[in-house]
């Protein structure tokens, strides 16, 4: 491993989703270092269901083009990992809140349809990041909820490890919605299910949306403490 980076608290509290990147390559050795940290995340009964397909250069450009062409042509969503129902209630409110933060930072007006569409297409282009990590899992474990939990844990560890090394990431579903494109150009075998994309690169300090910090529920809102007593 390289030089020791920032402390855990600094990484967790400082990390943000990065949606704008410098046009600067990321060394393979640094990505391997980040992945070596990520795979130490918890995993149910040590199943380690995850696979990482790390893509850059021309193969990534082909994915960007294929994703964009298909979505503009009206091709339906073909993502492989289950999507669930659209958000509603407080979950929808949180989704709208962060969208307002991002559009406000980027100066995108509510009625500016062209700018809003361009923002959506950035997701299909993997946010123009120099690297994309496709997270997949073993198809043999598709019926296990533990598998999705494990992949979420390793992806969280991945983005935090990247941040500790000066890299930014954004976990992205748009990038894998046209799964045939991703599967073809990344060479993902049929015995794996594509779950998520993670855009990765050096954060652009001048990209306004990179400064957005989404709000979180407080511990008081999110947690209940049972059996501690009043003075604990």
C-alpha positions as CSV (number, residue, x, y, z in Angstrom):
1,X,0.0,0.0,0.0
2,X,1.1,3.6,-0.5
3,X,1.4,6.4,2.0
4,X,-1.2,6.5,4.7
5,X,-4.1,8.7,3.8
6,X,-6.5,10.8,5.9
7,X,-8.2,9.3,9.0
8,X,-11.5,7.4,8.8
9,X,-13.7,10.3,10.1
10,X,-12.1,12.6,7.6
11,X,-12.9,10.3,4.7
12,X,-16.5,9.5,5.7
13,X,-17.4,13.1,6.5
14,X,-15.5,14.6,3.6
15,X,-16.5,12.2,0.8
16,X,-19.0,13.5,-1.8
17,X,-20.4,12.1,-5.0
18,X,-18.3,13.5,-7.8
19,X,-20.0,14.2,-11.1
20,X,-17.3,16.2,-12.9
21,X,-13.7,14.9,-13.5
22,X,-10.4,16.2,-14.8
23,X,-9.2,14.8,-18.1
24,X,-6.4,12.9,-16.4
25,X,-5.8,9.1,-16.4
26,X,-5.9,7.1,-13.2
27,X,-3.0,4.7,-12.8
28,X,-3.9,1.0,-12.7
29,X,-1.8,0.4,-9.7
30,X,-3.7,3.0,-7.7
31,X,-7.1,1.4,-8.7
32,X,-5.7,-2.0,-7.6
33,X,-4.7,-0.5,-4.3
34,X,-8.2,0.9,-3.8
35,X,-9.8,-2.4,-4.7
36,X,-7.5,-4.2,-2.2
37,X,-8.9,-2.1,0.5
38,X,-12.5,-2.4,-0.7
39,X,-12.6,-6.2,-0.6
40,X,-11.9,-6.2,3.1
41,X,-15.6,-5.2,3.6
42,X,-17.9,-7.5,5.5
43,X,-19.4,-10.3,3.5
44,X,-22.1,-12.9,4.5
45,X,-20.4,-16.2,5.5
46,X,-17.4,-15.1,3.5
47,X,-19.2,-15.7,0.1
48,X,-17.5,-12.6,-1.5
49,X,-20.0,-12.6,-4.4
50,X,-18.5,-9.5,-6.1
51,X,-16.6,-8.9,-9.3
52,X,-15.2,-5.6,-10.6
53,X,-14.8,-4.8,-14.3
54,X,-12.5,-1.8,-14.5
55,X,-12.9,0.0,-17.8
56,X,-11.1,3.0,-19.4
57,X,-10.0,4.2,-22.8
58,X,-11.8,3.1,-26.0
59,X,-13.9,0.4,-24.4
60,X,-15.4,2.9,-22.0
61,X,-16.0,5.4,-24.9
62,X,-17.9,2.6,-26.8
63,X,-20.1,2.1,-23.7
64,X,-20.7,5.8,-23.5
65,X,-21.7,6.0,-27.1
66,X,-23.9,2.9,-27.0
67,X,-25.7,4.0,-23.8
68,X,-26.4,7.4,-25.3
69,X,-27.5,6.2,-28.7
70,X,-29.9,3.6,-27.2
71,X,-31.5,6.0,-24.7
72,X,-32.0,8.7,-27.3
73,X,-33.5,6.1,-29.6
74,X,-36.1,5.3,-26.9
75,X,-34.7,1.8,-26.0
76,X,-36.3,0.7,-22.7
77,X,-34.4,0.2,-19.5
78,X,-32.7,-3.2,-19.5
79,X,-30.8,-3.1,-16.2
80,X,-30.4,-6.6,-14.7
81,X,-30.5,-5.9,-11.0
82,X,-34.1,-5.4,-9.8
83,X,-35.2,-1.8,-9.7
84,X,-38.3,-1.9,-7.6
85,X,-41.1,0.6,-7.6
86,X,-40.6,4.4,-8.1
87,X,-39.9,6.3,-4.9
88,X,-42.8,7.9,-3.0
89,X,-43.4,9.8,0.2
90,X,-40.3,10.9,2.2
91,X,-38.0,8.9,-0.1
92,X,-39.2,10.8,-3.1
93,X,-38.9,14.0,-1.2
94,X,-35.2,13.3,-0.5
95,X,-34.7,12.4,-4.2
96,X,-36.2,15.7,-5.3
97,X,-34.2,17.6,-2.6
98,X,-30.8,16.5,-3.9
99,X,-31.9,17.1,-7.5
100,X,-32.7,20.7,-6.6
101,X,-29.3,21.1,-4.9
102,X,-27.5,19.8,-8.0
103,X,-29.6,21.8,-10.5
104,X,-29.1,24.9,-8.4
105,X,-25.4,24.4,-8.3
106,X,-25.2,23.9,-12.0
107,X,-27.6,26.8,-12.8
108,X,-30.1,24.6,-14.5
109,X,-33.5,26.2,-14.5
110,X,-36.6,24.2,-13.9
111,X,-37.9,24.9,-17.5
112,X,-34.6,24.3,-19.2
113,X,-35.4,21.0,-20.8
114,X,-32.2,20.9,-22.9
115,X,-29.9,21.4,-19.9
116,X,-31.9,18.9,-17.9
117,X,-31.6,16.3,-20.6
118,X,-27.9,16.9,-21.0
119,X,-27.5,16.4,-17.2
120,X,-29.3,13.0,-17.5
121,X,-27.2,12.0,-20.5
122,X,-24.1,12.7,-18.4
123,X,-25.1,9.7,-16.3
124,X,-25.3,7.4,-19.3
125,X,-21.9,8.7,-20.3
126,X,-20.5,7.6,-16.8
127,X,-20.2,11.3,-16.1
128,X,-17.3,11.5,-18.5
129,X,-15.1,10.0,-15.9
130,X,-11.8,8.4,-17.1
131,X,-12.6,5.1,-15.3
132,X,-15.8,3.1,-14.8
133,X,-16.0,0.2,-12.4
134,X,-18.8,-2.2,-13.1
135,X,-19.9,-4.1,-10.0
136,X,-21.3,-7.5,-10.8
137,X,-22.1,-10.6,-8.7
138,X,-22.3,-14.3,-9.3
139,X,-25.6,-15.3,-10.9
140,X,-25.7,-18.5,-8.9
141,X,-26.4,-16.2,-5.8
142,X,-29.2,-14.2,-7.5
143,X,-31.8,-15.4,-5.0
144,X,-29.9,-14.2,-2.0
145,X,-30.6,-10.9,-0.4
146,X,-27.3,-11.2,1.4
147,X,-25.6,-10.9,-2.0
148,X,-27.0,-7.4,-2.6
149,X,-26.1,-6.4,0.9
150,X,-22.5,-7.6,0.4
151,X,-22.2,-5.8,-3.0
152,X,-23.5,-2.6,-1.4
153,X,-20.9,-2.9,1.4
154,X,-18.0,-3.5,-1.0
155,X,-19.1,-0.6,-3.2
156,X,-19.3,1.8,-0.1
157,X,-15.8,0.6,0.8
158,X,-14.6,1.2,-2.7
159,X,-15.8,4.8,-2.9
160,X,-14.4,5.6,0.5
161,X,-11.0,3.9,-0.3
162,X,-10.9,5.9,-3.5
163,X,-11.6,9.2,-1.6
164,X,-8.8,8.4,0.8
165,X,-6.4,8.3,-2.2
166,X,-7.6,11.6,-3.7
167,X,-10.0,10.0,-6.2
168,X,-13.7,10.8,-6.5
169,X,-16.5,8.5,-7.4
170,X,-20.3,8.5,-8.0
171,X,-22.3,5.3,-7.7
172,X,-24.5,5.3,-10.8
173,X,-27.4,3.3,-12.1
174,X,-27.8,5.1,-15.4
175,X,-24.5,3.7,-16.6
176,X,-25.8,0.1,-16.5
177,X,-29.5,0.7,-17.6
178,X,-28.5,-0.4,-21.1
179,X,-26.9,-3.6,-19.9
180,X,-26.3,-5.3,-23.3
181,X,-24.0,-2.4,-24.2
182,X,-22.1,-2.7,-21.0
183,X,-21.9,-6.5,-21.1
184,X,-20.6,-6.5,-24.7
185,X,-17.9,-3.9,-24.4
186,X,-16.8,-4.8,-20.9
187,X,-16.7,-8.5,-21.7
188,X,-18.8,-9.5,-18.7
189,X,-19.5,-13.3,-18.7
190,X,-23.0,-14.6,-18.6
191,X,-22.6,-16.2,-15.1
192,X,-22.5,-12.7,-13.6
193,X,-25.3,-10.2,-13.0
194,X,-24.5,-6.5,-13.6
195,X,-25.5,-4.5,-10.5
196,X,-24.0,-1.0,-10.5
197,X,-21.6,1.3,-12.2
198,X,-19.1,3.5,-10.3
199,X,-17.6,6.4,-12.2
200,X,-14.1,7.2,-10.9
201,X,-11.4,9.8,-11.5
202,X,-9.7,12.9,-10.2
203,X,-12.3,15.5,-9.1
204,X,-12.6,18.7,-11.1
205,X,-12.5,21.4,-8.4
206,X,-14.2,23.9,-10.7
207,X,-17.2,21.7,-11.4
208,X,-20.1,23.2,-9.4
209,X,-22.0,20.0,-8.6
210,X,-18.9,18.5,-6.9
211,X,-19.4,20.9,-4.0
212,X,-22.9,19.6,-3.3
213,X,-23.3,17.8,0.0
214,X,-26.6,15.9,0.3
215,X,-28.4,16.1,3.6
216,X,-28.6,13.1,6.0
217,X,-31.0,12.1,8.7
218,X,-29.6,12.7,12.2
219,X,-28.8,9.9,14.5
220,X,-31.8,10.9,16.6
221,X,-34.1,10.5,13.6
222,X,-32.5,7.2,12.3
223,X,-31.7,5.3,15.5
224,X,-33.5,3.9,18.5
225,X,-31.6,2.8,21.6
226,X,-33.1,0.0,23.7
227,X,-32.1,-1.0,27.2
228,X,-29.5,1.7,27.8
229,X,-31.3,3.5,30.6
230,X,-31.7,7.3,31.0
231,X,-28.2,8.0,32.1
232,X,-26.3,5.9,29.5
